[in-house]
Amino acid sequence: MAQLAFKSHERNSPDDRIDWRKVAYLVHLSRALDEMEEKRLVPEKKVLYQFSARGHDMAQILLGMQLTGLHDATCGYYRSRPLLLSLGVDPADALGSAMGRAGGYSDGRDIGVVFNYPNHAGASALPMCGGVGAQYTPTAGWAQAMKYYATTLGREEYARDIGVVLGGDGSVASNGFWAALTAATTQALPMLFYIEDNGFGISVPSTAQTPGGNIAANLASWKNLAIFDGDGCNPAEAARLVQDAVSFVRDERKPALLRLTVPRLEGHSFQDTQTYKSEETVKREWERDPLPRLKDFLVPAVMTMREWDACESEARDIAENARAQAENRPVAAPSSVTRHVFFDGDMQTMGGQHPSGYEPPATTDVPETSGPRINMVTAIRRTLEHEMTINERVVMFGEDIGPKGGVHAVTLGMQEKFGSERVFDTSLSEEGIIGRAVGMALAGLVPIPEIQFRKYAEPATEQLNDCGTIRWRTNNRFAAPIVVRMPGGFFKCGDPWHSQTNEVAFVHQPGWKVAVPSNAEDAVGLLRTSIRGNDPVIFFEHRAMLDHAWARRPYPGDDFALPFGKAKLTRTGSAITIVTWGAMVQRCEEAAEGISADILDLRTLMPWDQEAVLASVAKTHRCLIVHEDLEAAGFGAEIAAIIADKAFTDLDAPVSRLTMPDIPSPHNPVLLDWAVPSSERIAKRIAEILEF
């Protein structure tokens, strides 16, 4: 554990490498904004969520002033406004966002304390999340991107840039903290973990988060992690520790953890009365207030009392002017809230490869038909290899995708071909896989993480949700286009752990595109579009079709790409419309032998081709929807609802759905065959509909 070695004359001597006047001004400004919200804006119901930073402010500002790298980035949480002020965020944006007004961090879409700050002229603040601990793994991804740019691509301008994450003592119990810590220390990432320990997670003491309440002490023996620990209320000590920790990460290109103890001088939020704290506890906290300590430290060593008072007065004037500007901002037009769910033509400020001028190569939707038929595994691998060959920003990672080549062999040989910096194994943490991918994408890379089986995505649910909403909740300031490869569905047998589909869950998470190819040709076209696109994509690889003879097609070419939201009419007819996707396409084609049927392979579920379905139903007047997922709230229900709403008068029979029953996938092949829609059951249902 790093220890301070102050000499007696140094203990109260301000470090002249720090602009202490700026520190004093920013602390005063932070206090003025907090006070204004608490005494005026919250009681007037102009601010609905308020989280005071009193007590945390000085140390955050000292840290923010050390983030001088052009590509430095930090990610905090709801008590991180002082840090944002130190990075140069306009106080009017800070207050306007807290008031939910137009402009600012989100145009009124997100809570005003959930910050983001894309900054091409200096350190950026990555999009924060409302969930405690969600900030850690994206910051690890940013740090890994800095390492990748500097060492793998030889970009010297990234050689000293770092990622810095802020969290409270409660966050050290979170999945994200441990996932990021493992990634940073096993991969030697230039990442600083700053834990501002106020002793409470709302009302829960820090001793419930980590034994003894001191995460720095508990991590003292953690390999490959430098530890810095001290008092965040002592200006000299806090400044020295912050400088030492940042310098270590910047110079050594290794991770460090900085823990500073600070008091939370107000409740967790405005509504929190802190009745769980004793009077003695509250008194001790106020005795540690860093503001009077900063005053004693700077007056008269750096500034006179008159200058201190003038600094405070200036900060209050700036805060009042910011309030006036914020209150003059309008509320965004309500109809605007449906914009920026997906890329709609207006480029985001930061995130993905497109803001830096990326122009995808020309493509065609006409496949080459010569050459041998290949299975989906080979088709996907060949597409990945081509895109990695032509684009150095593309990286792939996940569990067992390196030397093993993936449990489904899709990435076989790719690490040998492209190197372990571009194709690499990860720790067993889906939170870490997806969170890191988000951070890499925010830094301009094109990550293709693999989730080994569909159900394994569940530990990453928070990161998946947060990734999908980044563009919307930052009002197009940020986006994180990643392509998540995800095998799933039944195979030769089933089970509740490896054989689920549940694609509809991703359709219901705003911001995600969802591809569900049924064959090798479509897999190539949709994967290429996903990698070159500007939105996050769930790319579903059905296990039963990866080596299925029916799914084999000639490789359609390196220029072949398919648009999302365009179904494929695999068979035409006039008696019935069959809507399906994935592994059910082959079974529907088999079931419809000898029947005049339109068979529509949707190919993508978000977006999906409503126009093609409605046009077919208008022609055939009957519709059967077949999917492997469960019936209750499955995606077939959405399709049926659209048909009922927009094509009811075209129907000569009720819309019918054939799905698995509402059970997990059974393991025994006999039970599985009974549960999954078979060609025979599909044919029987078609006959019933035609007889209606």
Salt bridges, closest charged atoms under 4 A:
ASP15 OD2 - ARG17 NH2 2.62
ASP34 OD1 - ARG81 NH2 2.97
GLU35 OE2 - LYS39 NZ 3.38
GLU35 OE1 - ARG316 NH2 3.15
GLU37 OE2 - ARG81 NH1 2.78
GLU38 OE1 - ARG54 NH1 2.52
GLU44 OE1 - LYS46 NZ 3.19
ASP57 OD2 - ARG31 NE 2.47
ASP72 OD2 - ARG250 NH2 2.81
ASP93 OD1 - ARG329 NH2 2.87
GLU157 OE2 - ARG155 NE 2.74
ASP161 OD2 - HIS71 ND1 2.89
GLU196 OE1 - HIS56 ND1 3.30
ASP197 OD2 - ARG259 NE 3.01
ASP229 OD1 - ARG259 NH1 2.86
ASP231 OD1 - ARG288 NH2 2.77
ASP231 OD2 - ARG293 NH1 3.50
ASP251 OD1 - ARG160 NH1 2.81
GLU266 OE2 - ARG54 NH1 3.22
ASP272 OD2 - ARG264 NH2 3.51
GLU280 OE2 - ARG284 NH1 3.92
GLU285 OE1 - LYS277 NZ 2.92
ASP289 OD1 - ARG31 NH2 2.69
GLU307 OE1 - ARG21 NH2 3.50
GLU312 OE2 - ARG316 NE 3.63
GLU320 OE1 - ARG40 NH1 3.05
GLU320 OE2 - ARG323 NH2 2.49
GLU327 OE1 - LYS46 NZ 2.77
GLU327 OE2 - ARG323 NH1 2.63
ASP344 OD2 - ARG339 NH2 3.03
ASP344 OD2 - HIS340 ND1 3.66
ASP346 OD2 - ARG339 NH2 2.73
GLU385 OE1 - LYS417 NZ 3.92
GLU387 OE2 - ARG528 NE 2.82
GLU387 OE2 - ARG532 NH2 2.93
GLU450 OE1 - ARG485 NH1 2.77
GLU458 OE1 - LYS455 NZ 3.19
ASP495 OD1 - HIS498 ND1 3.09
GLU521 OE2 - LYS568 NZ 3.72
ASP522 OD1 - ARG603 NH1 3.23
ASP535 OD1 - ARG471 NE 3.70
ASP535 OD2 - LYS513 NZ 3.65
GLU541 OE2 - ARG485 NE 2.69
ASP547 OD1 - ARG552 NH2 2.75
ASP558 OD2 - HIS386 ND1 3.45
GLU593 OE2 - ARG571 NH2 3.23
ASP598 OD2 - LYS619 NZ 2.93
GLU628 OE1 - HIS542 NE2 2.49
GLU688 OE1 - ARG685 NE 3.56
